[in-house]
Amino acid sequence: MVIIRRPTEANIRRFLQKQVGVALSYPQVHFTNKNETVPGFNNDHNRVLLGTGQAVYEAACEAIRTWQMFPGGWAWIEPGGTPIQTGQTLVMVARVFGLHWLNACRIVYTLDGTGPARRFGFAYGTLPDHVECGEERFSVEWLEDDTVWYDLKAFSHPRLWLVWLAFPLARLLQRRFVRASQERMKLVCAVGKTGK
């Protein structure tokens, strides 16, 4: 769905009501949690070091819980404060060329593992009311060497013919999102380290 003005609560509510009972738009559910690529899709995996130690890990986990990994301004989640729970349906809003694109997603799994390496995060998958088709995982890892990493893994391809026509632009926007998300997480975790 494309609208000119920033979506209102009523826009979001109506859009989400249309997603009730709708199946995911791809069959490879959970493949972002496997060490495999998905044929026919663009497979992306990006990692960035956030720092070291428990304070950084906890700040990164809180950032994911509160959707702070989205850069804001041109990409954000509605409704704000959506809990990170399997089955939650949400809207990823992207503002491109003055238009607001509403994209329907559903959280397909969560991560909250303990052990030698700790992981926290989730993946959401696309619903038919999304310009892309695929799945994206947002996670943080605290490894045995005390390093904390932010990890984005996704597979996708355009769903709408308009996005296929503008494929290079779509890929450029995906790369822009990754860079902005990594910078946002580094900023949040730097604040977490200093206690500010």
Secondary structure as UniProt FT lines:
FT   STRAND          2..3
FT   HELIX           9..17
FT   TURN            18..21
FT   TURN            29..30
FT   HELIX           31..33
FT   TURN            39..40
FT   STRAND          42..52
FT   HELIX           54..65
FT   TURN            66..69
FT   STRAND          75..78
FT   TURN            80..81
FT   TURN            86..87
FT   STRAND          89..96
FT   TURN            97..98
FT   STRAND          99..113
FT   STRAND          118..126
FT   STRAND          132..142
FT   TURN            144..145
FT   STRAND          147..158
FT   HELIX           161..165
FT   HELIX           167..194
//
